[in-house]
Amino acid sequence: MRIEYLKSILRQEVGFFDKQSNSSTTFQVIATITSDAQTIQDTMSDK
């Protein structure tokens, strides 16, 4: 799932990253991917 999420981010136009406050650095993108994937995993395991 993380790979698919990363692929979708990388498919964005360059301007997408200019519009995203605090999301344009590599670290922040990776941190978001990790956090979102963990949230999804936690939600799925609760069922």
N, C-alpha and C positions, 0 to 999 in steps of 0.2 A: 504494500500500500504506500509506503514511503517513496518508493521509486516512481510510482504513478503520480503521486503528488508533486514530486520534484519535476517530473517531465511536464506536467501541466504549468508549473511556474516558469520553466525555461521556454515554453512555447509563447509566452506573453511578449507583446511588443516591448521594445526598450523603454518607451514612454511610460509603460505601466509602472516601472520601478521608480521613475521620477515622481510619479503621483503618490506613491505610497510613503507616507511619513514613517520614519524609523524602520522601514522594511527593505531598504536598498542595499544594505551591507550583506555580504555573504554569511557572516555569523548570524545575523538576525533571521535570514531566510532559513538557515539550517535549524536554528532554535525553534522557529515556528513550525517547521515540518515535524520535528521531534515532539513538540508539545501537542500538536494536533493529532498526530498518530497515536500518542499515548492516551489522549482523551477518547479517541474512537475505540481503542482497544479496551479501555476501562469500561466504556459504555456497553460494548458488545459482551464483555465477560459478566456483566451484571445480570444478563438475561438468563 
